[in-house]
Amino acid sequence: MTGLCCRETGGAGLFEIMVGRAKKCLWGIWLCSGLALCVWNAESAGGGADMAASKDACFIKTFRAKIVPERLRSFVMPADGVVSNWIPADGRVQKDTIIATVNEDEIELERKELEVKILKDRIAKEEELSKLEKQLEEIEFYSSLSREERQYASKRAEGGERAIRALKDKIELSKRELSLVEDKPRLDFRKKEEKYILRMPFDGKLQYQFSIPPDNSVALYMDAASPIATVCDDSSYYLTISISDPDLTNLPPESLSLSVPLGDGSALKGVFAFKRVEKNVSGGGELLAYFFRLPRQEHARAHSMLGSNCTARLYYMPQGEVFQLNKVRLASLPEGKKCSSWQELLEKVHPDLELVVNGETELIVRKK
């Protein structure tokens, strides 16, 4: 974890780089009033004049974050038509509840036509199967006769064992086709029906994407692809960020937590739940997304903030004691003008320490 900073200004030392950043980020206020304004807890920590010991969560850096539910699904109009049978969207909705119907009359007519077609196809296939079974019965009967008895048979059925095997195969095939006469059309219709009869895919909350008419008995015409509803699984809510810095992705994910400060002075705080690779919709490629689960008592507040962009603070929970070194003060040391990386500076100033995390304002280190 070298935390190289010289990329910004060629071979400049850390002090010059930090001063340049200070001008950009208004840190110049700190520098102009003296580095004494930096917050330290040196003597009380017993760690020297430039570091503070900690066993609590250490701030790493800020991220752009989003709040997402366990699952989210949107429904759109499959075709131009009429929406009806919506329900009150207050509270939680149970799985499989019908939340809207599109072109209800047309779907009902197609269902009746399907039943008629299935009946016709079944009758035709059963007649075909009956003829094959009758042929097999005649061949087996003729084959069982002696040569003398065959002379008096009214109907000859030639073919022997080979013909019997062929008929049995045809009968088996016909039986399988008979089962598909009903199963396949119903499955195809069910897939289409799912687009027209909208059901809640899981327990959760529902939000319609159209204005419900005051008179609930009035149907509503909508164009194809128009949004109908959005549903979310409210069993869990997460704060999510994408992390590309290998120094951070190499940390044990269980040691990370995320906090979103709110305007009322409180904060949404999430603990690490899981991470996964996702597609980068805006920039292309892939990114590593981290998900931090929120406590249940924060679900209502999290639901009201779904989809909004938040500024989140990432924290590291150390295993054992670590020290936090302020980067501005560290870079102001004489050695800071000669070093091109935080790792190099740390080795010169504190050879007994190793770098754990290169944070936004501080280095998090521990004893070797």
One Martini backbone bead per residue (centre of mass of N, CA, C, O) as a GRO file, in nm:
protein
  368
    1MET     BB    1   0.075   0.051   0.031
    2THR     BB    2   0.185   0.345  -0.100
    3GLY     BB    3   0.026   0.603  -0.178
    4LEU     BB    4   0.073   0.768  -0.427
    5CYS     BB    5   0.139   1.138  -0.509
    6CYS     BB    6   0.339   1.213  -0.758
    7ARG     BB    7   0.144   1.216  -1.008
    8GLU     BB    8   0.048   1.517  -0.998
    9THR     BB    9   0.378   1.657  -0.977
   10GLY     BB   10   0.571   1.444  -1.029
   11GLY     BB   11   0.856   1.508  -0.806
   12ALA     BB   12   0.709   1.602  -0.576
   13GLY     BB   13   0.656   1.653  -0.267
   14LEU     BB   14   0.428   1.612  -0.014
   15PHE     BB   15   0.404   1.907   0.071
   16GLU     BB   16   0.335   2.032  -0.205
   17ILE     BB   17   0.087   1.858  -0.257
   18MET     BB   18  -0.079   1.938  -0.005
   19VAL     BB   19  -0.090   2.238  -0.073
   20GLY     BB   20  -0.234   2.208  -0.341
   21ARG     BB   21  -0.485   2.074  -0.218
   22ALA     BB   22  -0.559   2.297  -0.022
   23LYS     BB   23  -0.640   2.504  -0.236
   24LYS     BB   24  -0.872   2.327  -0.354
   25CYS     BB   25  -1.004   2.230  -0.046
   26LEU     BB   26  -0.961   2.459   0.181
   27TRP     BB   27  -0.694   2.392   0.356
   28GLY     BB   28  -0.563   2.677   0.375
   29ILE     BB   29  -0.689   2.755   0.639
   30TRP     BB   30  -0.508   2.577   0.808
   31LEU     BB   31  -0.227   2.676   0.710
   32CYS     BB   32  -0.258   2.986   0.769
   33SER     BB   33  -0.317   2.919   1.091
   34GLY     BB   34  -0.174   2.666   1.128
   35LEU     BB   35  -0.102   2.335   1.224
   36ALA     BB   36  -0.238   2.354   1.510
   37LEU     BB   37  -0.539   2.294   1.403
   38CYS     BB   38  -0.488   2.020   1.417
   39VAL     BB   39  -0.604   1.712   1.522
   40TRP     BB   40  -0.492   1.589   1.844
   41ASN     BB   41  -0.384   1.298   2.070
   42ALA     BB   42  -0.097   1.259   2.186
   43GLU     BB   43  -0.032   1.251   2.491
   44SER     BB   44  -0.279   1.070   2.574
   45ALA     BB   45  -0.168   0.829   2.378
   46GLY     BB   46   0.151   0.799   2.368
   47GLY     BB   47   0.252   0.864   2.037
   48GLY     BB   48   0.326   1.147   2.015
   49ALA     BB   49   0.303   1.453   1.822
   50ASP     BB   50   0.164   1.282   1.539
   51MET     BB   51  -0.031   1.078   1.710
   52ALA     BB   52  -0.324   0.853   1.743
   53ALA     BB   53  -0.479   0.633   1.932
   54SER     BB   54  -0.689   0.338   1.827
   55LYS     BB   55  -1.005   0.118   1.856
   56ASP     BB   56  -1.176   0.260   1.669
   57ALA     BB   57  -1.329   0.393   1.424
   58CYS     BB   58  -1.187   0.483   1.107
   59PHE     BB   59  -1.153   0.723   0.890
   60ILE     BB   60  -1.116   0.734   0.538
   61LYS     BB   61  -1.368   0.816   0.327
   62THR     BB   62  -1.555   0.946   0.072
   63PHE     BB   63  -1.879   0.870  -0.085
   64ARG     BB   64  -2.091   0.770  -0.324
   65ALA     BB   65  -2.430   0.688  -0.246
   66LYS     BB   66  -2.684   0.430  -0.206
   67ILE     BB   67  -3.024   0.330  -0.166
   68VAL     BB   68  -3.129  -0.013  -0.123
   69PRO     BB   69  -3.301  -0.287  -0.166
   70GLU     BB   70  -3.319  -0.616  -0.187
   71ARG     BB   71  -3.552  -0.564  -0.407
   72LEU     BB   72  -3.626  -0.466  -0.758
   73ARG     BB   73  -3.930  -0.379  -0.954
   74SER     BB   74  -4.053  -0.322  -1.286
   75PHE     BB   75  -4.349  -0.207  -1.462
   76VAL     BB   76  -4.478  -0.237  -1.797
   77MET     BB   77  -4.621  -0.189  -2.086
   78PRO     BB   78  -4.672  -0.436  -2.336
   79ALA     BB   79  -4.909  -0.246  -2.446
   80ASP     BB   80  -5.157  -0.109  -2.564
   81GLY     BB   81  -5.398   0.007  -2.306
   82VAL     BB   82  -5.576  -0.115  -2.020
   83VAL     BB   83  -5.594  -0.022  -1.684
   84SER     BB   84  -5.664  -0.236  -1.397
   85ASN     BB   85  -5.701  -0.349  -1.072
   86TRP     BB   86  -5.612  -0.173  -0.859
   87ILE     BB   87  -5.457  -0.093  -0.546
   88PRO     BB   88  -5.379  -0.018  -0.249
   89ALA     BB   89  -5.047   0.135  -0.155
   90ASP     BB   90  -5.068   0.072   0.139
   91GLY     BB   91  -4.826  -0.066   0.271
   92ARG     BB   92  -4.814  -0.400   0.256
   93VAL     BB   93  -4.759  -0.659   0.007
   94GLN     BB   94  -4.837  -0.958  -0.099
   95LYS     BB   95  -4.761  -1.225  -0.248
   96ASP     BB   96  -4.950  -1.258  -0.557
   97THR     BB   97  -5.078  -0.998  -0.579
   98ILE     BB   98  -5.291  -0.815  -0.761
   99ILE     BB   99  -5.199  -0.483  -0.903
  100ALA     BB  100  -5.272  -0.538  -1.218
  101THR     BB  101  -5.446  -0.490  -1.540
  102VAL     BB  102  -5.410  -0.574  -1.889
  103ASN     BB  103  -5.641  -0.623  -2.099
  104GLU     BB  104  -5.866  -0.814  -1.973
  105ASP     BB  105  -6.060  -0.902  -2.203
  106GLU     BB  106  -5.844  -1.024  -2.393
  107ILE     BB  107  -5.730  -1.233  -2.198
  108GLU     BB  108  -5.996  -1.387  -2.152
  109LEU     BB  109  -6.036  -1.468  -2.447
  110GLU     BB  110  -5.768  -1.626  -2.480
  111ARG     BB  111  -5.835  -1.836  -2.265
  112LYS     BB  112  -6.080  -1.961  -2.407
  113GLU     BB  113  -5.935  -2.034  -2.672
  114LEU     BB  114  -5.733  -2.224  -2.539
  115GLU     BB  115  -5.931  -2.437  -2.430
  116VAL     BB  116  -6.039  -2.519  -2.707
  117LYS     BB  117  -5.769  -2.605  -2.835
  118ILE     BB  118  -5.695  -2.822  -2.629
  119LEU     BB  119  -5.941  -3.002  -2.678
  120LYS     BB  120  -5.894  -3.060  -2.977
  121ASP     BB  121  -5.602  -3.175  -2.954
  122ARG     BB  122  -5.673  -3.406  -2.763
  123ILE     BB  123  -5.871  -3.559  -2.938
  124ALA     BB  124  -5.679  -3.607  -3.178
  125LYS     BB  125  -5.457  -3.760  -3.014
  126GLU     BB  126  -5.639  -3.986  -2.899
  127GLU     BB  127  -5.717  -4.104  -3.175
  128GLU     BB  128  -5.430  -4.173  -3.264
  129LEU     BB  129  -5.366  -4.361  -3.026
  130SER     BB  130  -5.597  -4.564  -3.070
  131LYS     BB  131  -5.502  -4.666  -3.350
  132LEU     BB  132  -5.225  -4.773  -3.260
  133GLU     BB  133  -5.330  -4.976  -3.046
  134LYS     BB  134  -5.496  -5.141  -3.248
  135GLN     BB  135  -5.265  -5.228  -3.429
  136LEU     BB  136  -5.105  -5.375  -3.210
  137GLU     BB  137  -5.322  -5.580  -3.137
  138GLU     BB  138  -5.340  -5.717  -3.422
  139ILE     BB  139  -5.044  -5.805  -3.448
  140GLU     BB  140  -5.025  -5.973  -3.187
  141PHE     BB  141  -5.252  -6.167  -3.264
  142TYR     BB  142  -5.137  -6.275  -3.536
  143SER     BB  143  -4.858  -6.370  -3.413
  144SER     BB  144  -5.002  -6.594  -3.219
  145LEU     BB  145  -5.059  -6.758  -3.457
  146SER     BB  146  -5.077  -7.014  -3.643
  147ARG     BB  147  -5.048  -7.122  -3.955
  148GLU     BB  148  -5.337  -7.242  -3.972
  149GLU     BB  149  -5.489  -6.994  -3.840
  150ARG     BB  150  -5.407  -6.778  -4.058
  151GLN     BB  151  -5.592  -6.891  -4.292
  152TYR     BB  152  -5.865  -6.785  -4.121
  153ALA     BB  153  -5.796  -6.498  -4.125
  154SER     BB  154  -5.949  -6.191  -4.208
  155LYS     BB  155  -5.670  -6.043  -4.112
  156ARG     BB  156  -5.366  -5.919  -4.209
  157ALA     BB  157  -5.051  -5.879  -4.001
  158GLU     BB  158  -4.767  -5.765  -4.086
  159GLY     BB  159  -4.402  -5.774  -3.939
  160GLY     BB  160  -4.377  -5.852  -3.655
  161GLU     BB  161  -4.147  -5.753  -3.426
  162ARG     BB  162  -4.071  -5.491  -3.574
  163ALA     BB  163  -4.358  -5.367  -3.585
  164ILE     BB  164  -4.409  -5.370  -3.281
  165ARG     BB  165  -4.179  -5.177  -3.198
  166ALA     BB  166  -4.271  -4.936  -3.372
  167LEU     BB  167  -4.550  -4.899  -3.237
  168LYS     BB  168  -4.455  -4.855  -2.948
  169ASP     BB  169  -4.299  -4.597  -3.013
  170LYS     BB  170  -4.543  -4.435  -3.120
  171ILE     BB  171  -4.708  -4.451  -2.859
  172GLU     BB  172  -4.507  -4.309  -2.672
  173LEU     BB  173  -4.497  -4.047  -2.835
  174SER     BB  174  -4.803  -3.984  -2.823
  175LYS     BB  175  -4.816  -3.955  -2.511
  176ARG     BB  176  -4.623  -3.714  -2.491
  177GLU     BB  177  -4.784  -3.527  -2.678
  178LEU     BB  178  -5.039  -3.526  -2.501
  179SER     BB  179  -4.909  -3.373  -2.260
  180LEU     BB  180  -4.833  -3.114  -2.443
  181VAL     BB  181  -5.111  -3.010  -2.528
  182GLU     BB  182  -5.132  -2.859  -2.239
  183ASP     BB  183  -4.861  -2.758  -2.119
  184LYS     BB  184  -4.738  -2.564  -2.332
  185PRO     BB  185  -4.970  -2.358  -2.378
  186ARG     BB  186  -4.989  -2.277  -2.077
  187LEU     BB  187  -4.703  -2.172  -2.048
  188ASP     BB  188  -4.715  -1.955  -2.270
  189PHE     BB  189  -4.957  -1.804  -2.145
  190ARG     BB  190  -4.830  -1.742  -1.869
  191LYS     BB  191  -4.607  -1.558  -1.976
  192LYS     BB  192  -4.805  -1.350  -2.093
  193GLU     BB  193  -4.980  -1.300  -1.839
  194GLU     BB  194  -4.751  -1.166  -1.664
  195LYS     BB  195  -4.770  -0.893  -1.841
  196TYR     BB  196  -5.099  -0.845  -1.774
  197ILE     BB  197  -5.082  -0.987  -1.485
  198LEU     BB  198  -4.997  -0.825  -1.202
  199ARG     BB  199  -4.768  -0.943  -0.956
  200MET     BB  200  -4.641  -0.991  -0.660
  201PRO     BB  201  -4.310  -1.120  -0.620
  202PHE     BB  202  -4.320  -1.001  -0.320
  203ASP     BB  203  -4.284  -0.891  -0.028
  204GLY     BB  204  -4.400  -0.540   0.005
  205LYS     BB  205  -4.374  -0.245  -0.181
  206LEU     BB  206  -4.591  -0.001  -0.348
  207GLN     BB  207  -4.564   0.194  -0.668
  208TYR     BB  208  -4.721   0.401  -0.868
  209GLN     BB  209  -4.669   0.557  -1.212
  210PHE     BB  210  -4.965   0.674  -1.173
  211SER     BB  211  -5.265   0.836  -1.178
  212ILE     BB  212  -5.530   0.781  -0.990
  213PRO     BB  213  -5.841   0.780  -1.024
  214PRO     BB  214  -6.096   0.878  -0.829
  215ASP     BB  215  -6.246   0.660  -0.993
  216ASN     BB  216  -6.195   0.320  -0.963
  217SER     BB  217  -6.393   0.229  -1.210
  218VAL     BB  218  -6.184   0.362  -1.391
  219ALA     BB  219  -6.010   0.322  -1.657
  220LEU     BB  220  -5.670   0.321  -1.805
  221TYR     BB  221  -5.495   0.464  -2.060
  222MET     BB  222  -5.189   0.323  -2.217
  223ASP     BB  223  -4.883   0.308  -2.334
  224ALA     BB  224  -4.632   0.157  -2.448
  225ALA     BB  225  -4.380   0.136  -2.192
  226SER     BB  226  -4.524   0.237  -1.963
  227PRO     BB  227  -4.519   0.297  -1.643
  228ILE     BB  228  -4.675   0.137  -1.360
  229ALA     BB  229  -4.466  -0.009  -1.145
  230THR     BB  230  -4.303  -0.027  -0.816
  231VAL     BB  231  -4.118  -0.280  -0.640
  232CYS     BB  232  -4.022  -0.378  -0.298
  233ASP     BB  233  -3.802  -0.538  -0.086
  234ASP     BB  234  -3.830  -0.467   0.276
  235SER     BB  235  -3.636  -0.666   0.444
  236SER     BB  236  -3.398  -0.484   0.315
  237TYR     BB  237  -3.133  -0.236   0.355
  238TYR     BB  238  -2.885  -0.041   0.162
  239LEU     BB  239  -2.561   0.062   0.140
  240THR     BB  240  -2.389   0.174  -0.163
  241ILE     BB  241  -2.063   0.114  -0.309
  242SER     BB  242  -1.773   0.187  -0.503
  243ILE     BB  243  -1.456   0.003  -0.527
  244SER     BB  244  -1.110   0.051  -0.670
  245ASP     BB  245  -0.915   0.048  -0.444
  246PRO     BB  246  -0.684  -0.188  -0.354
  247ASP     BB  247  -0.634  -0.101  -0.057
  248LEU     BB  248  -0.945  -0.154   0.014
  249THR     BB  249  -1.008  -0.440  -0.114
  250ASN     BB  250  -0.786  -0.582   0.085
  251LEU     BB  251  -0.967  -0.552   0.301
  252PRO     BB  252  -1.161  -0.658   0.535
  253PRO     BB  253  -1.496  -0.620   0.499
  254GLU     BB  254  -1.575  -0.651   0.810
  255SER     BB  255  -1.404  -0.372   0.880
  256LEU     BB  256  -1.644  -0.223   0.746
  257SER     BB  257  -1.819   0.096   0.734
  258LEU     BB  258  -2.127   0.300   0.695
  259SER     BB  259  -2.205   0.661   0.669
  260VAL     BB  260  -2.497   0.891   0.671
  261PRO     BB  261  -2.534   1.207   0.697
  262LEU     BB  262  -2.781   1.419   0.836
  263GLY     BB  263  -2.954   1.715   0.884
  264ASP     BB  264  -3.040   1.631   1.200
  265GLY     BB  265  -2.753   1.476   1.299
  266SER     BB  266  -2.785   1.212   1.198
  267ALA     BB  267  -2.749   0.853   1.094
  268LEU     BB  268  -2.673   0.615   0.857
  269LYS     BB  269  -2.587   0.274   0.956
  270GLY     BB  270  -2.368   0.029   0.811
  271VAL     BB  271  -2.304  -0.310   0.761
  272PHE     BB  272  -2.146  -0.554   0.631
  273ALA     BB  273  -2.266  -0.800   0.382
  274PHE     BB  274  -2.169  -0.754   0.067
  275LYS     BB  275  -2.018  -0.842  -0.255
  276ARG     BB  276  -2.011  -0.730  -0.610
  277VAL     BB  277  -2.023  -0.758  -0.949
  278GLU     BB  278  -2.086  -0.482  -1.170
  279LYS     BB  279  -2.224  -0.286  -1.396
  280ASN     BB  280  -2.125   0.003  -1.570
  281VAL     BB  281  -2.353   0.215  -1.693
  282SER     BB  282  -2.191   0.484  -1.751
  283GLY     BB  283  -1.869   0.370  -1.817
  284GLY     BB  284  -1.842   0.087  -1.820
  285GLY     BB  285  -1.791  -0.217  -1.736
  286GLU     BB  286  -1.668  -0.283  -1.406
  287LEU     BB  287  -1.767  -0.319  -1.054
  288LEU     BB  288  -1.722  -0.294  -0.698
  289ALA     BB  289  -1.979  -0.372  -0.477
  290TYR     BB  290  -2.089  -0.245  -0.165
  291PHE     BB  291  -2.281  -0.377   0.117
  292PHE     BB  292  -2.482  -0.208   0.375
  293ARG     BB  293  -2.664  -0.286   0.644
  294LEU     BB  294  -2.958  -0.186   0.783
  295PRO     BB  295  -3.146  -0.129   1.033
  296ARG     BB  296  -3.478  -0.174   1.094
  297GLN     BB  297  -3.534   0.118   1.222
  298GLU     BB  298  -3.440   0.245   0.918
  299HIS     BB  299  -3.642   0.167   0.688
  300ALA     BB  300  -3.832   0.409   0.655
  301ARG     BB  301  -3.610   0.615   0.589
  302ALA     BB  302  -3.484   0.461   0.353
  303HIS     BB  303  -3.735   0.450   0.167
  304SER     BB  304  -3.749   0.770   0.129
  305MET     BB  305  -3.434   0.745  -0.015
  306LEU     BB  306  -3.469   0.613  -0.271
  307GLY     BB  307  -3.223   0.685  -0.526
  308SER     BB  308  -3.052   0.866  -0.367
  309ASN     BB  309  -2.785   1.070  -0.329
  310CYS     BB  310  -2.498   1.019  -0.117
  311THR     BB  311  -2.287   1.101   0.155
  312ALA     BB  312  -2.027   0.886   0.253
  313ARG     BB  313  -1.864   0.719   0.533
  314LEU     BB  314  -1.570   0.541   0.564
  315TYR     BB  315  -1.485   0.267   0.787
  316TYR     BB  316  -1.235   0.137   1.019
  317MET     BB  317  -1.206  -0.168   1.204
  318PRO     BB  318  -0.982  -0.258   1.418
  319GLN     BB  319  -0.740  -0.509   1.506
  320GLY     BB  320  -0.663  -0.335   1.739
  321GLU     BB  321  -0.411  -0.114   1.753
  322VAL     BB  322  -0.401   0.217   1.620
  323PHE     BB  323  -0.282   0.488   1.409
  324GLN     BB  324  -0.321   0.846   1.348
  325LEU     BB  325  -0.204   1.034   1.068
  326ASN     BB  326  -0.165   1.345   0.969
  327LYS     BB  327  -0.101   1.450   0.649
  328VAL     BB  328  -0.029   1.747   0.677
  329ARG     BB  329   0.179   1.722   0.907
  330LEU     BB  330   0.357   1.505   0.779
  331ALA     BB  331   0.428   1.674   0.516
  332SER     BB  332   0.572   1.917   0.690
  333LEU     BB  333   0.804   1.768   0.715
  334PRO     BB  334   1.119   1.752   0.598
  335GLU     BB  335   1.078   1.466   0.464
  336GLY     BB  336   0.830   1.549   0.276
  337LYS     BB  337   1.017   1.691   0.050
  338LYS     BB  338   1.162   1.395  -0.036
  339CYS     BB  339   0.899   1.239  -0.071
  340SER     BB  340   0.672   1.034  -0.294
  341SER     BB  341   0.553   0.866  -0.044
  342TRP     BB  342   0.402   0.744   0.233
  343GLN     BB  343   0.579   0.498   0.276
  344GLU     BB  344   0.849   0.644   0.273
  345LEU     BB  345   0.787   0.841   0.506
  346LEU     BB  346   0.721   0.632   0.722
  347GLU     BB  347   1.001   0.489   0.725
  348LYS     BB  348   1.151   0.752   0.829
  349VAL     BB  349   0.970   0.843   1.078
  350HIS     BB  350   0.823   0.531   1.124
  351PRO     BB  351   0.981   0.230   1.129
  352ASP     BB  352   0.767   0.084   1.344
  353LEU     BB  353   0.559   0.121   1.110
  354GLU     BB  354   0.253   0.034   0.932
  355LEU     BB  355   0.047   0.039   0.660
  356VAL     BB  356  -0.307   0.015   0.621
  357VAL     BB  357  -0.439   0.312   0.553
  358ASN     BB  358  -0.514   0.550   0.296
  359GLY     BB  359  -0.655   0.826   0.367
  360GLU     BB  360  -0.788   1.135   0.321
  361THR     BB  361  -0.641   1.266   0.610
  362GLU     BB  362  -0.522   0.978   0.700
  363LEU     BB  363  -0.307   0.754   0.852
  364ILE     BB  364  -0.327   0.405   0.901
  365VAL     BB  365  -0.153   0.249   1.169
  366ARG     BB  366   0.095   0.004   1.285
  367LYS     BB  367   0.265  -0.210   1.451
  368LYS     BB  368   0.512  -0.449   1.362
   0.00000   0.00000   0.00000
